Amino acid sequence: MDKELTIAQMMGKFKLVSFTDVGHTIQEDDPENLARGIKDFIDTFKIKTKYNEKKVIMSASGKQIIIYH
């Protein structure tokens, strides 16, 4: 990481997430882990959602991952 990203990471404004055993289509190779990462992002930055709102992530093959927040 460069200087700016290192500073942002130390301040909690940036987080590097690494996925193993996936290719260019992360949403198809590891949809559950990707959905968990997106939910963590929403929780970390306190993005407002309606209580018990359902978020759906759809892969190109049509598989749906549902996140309840």
HELIX and SHEET records of a PDB file:
HELIX    1   1 LYS A    3  MET A   10  1                                   8    
HELIX    2   2 ILE A   26  ASP A   29  1                                   4    
HELIX    3   3 PRO A   31  THR A   44  1                                  14    
SHEET    1   A 2 LYS A  54  MET A  58  0                                        
SHEET    2   A 2 GLN A  64  TYR A  68 -1                                        
END                                                                             
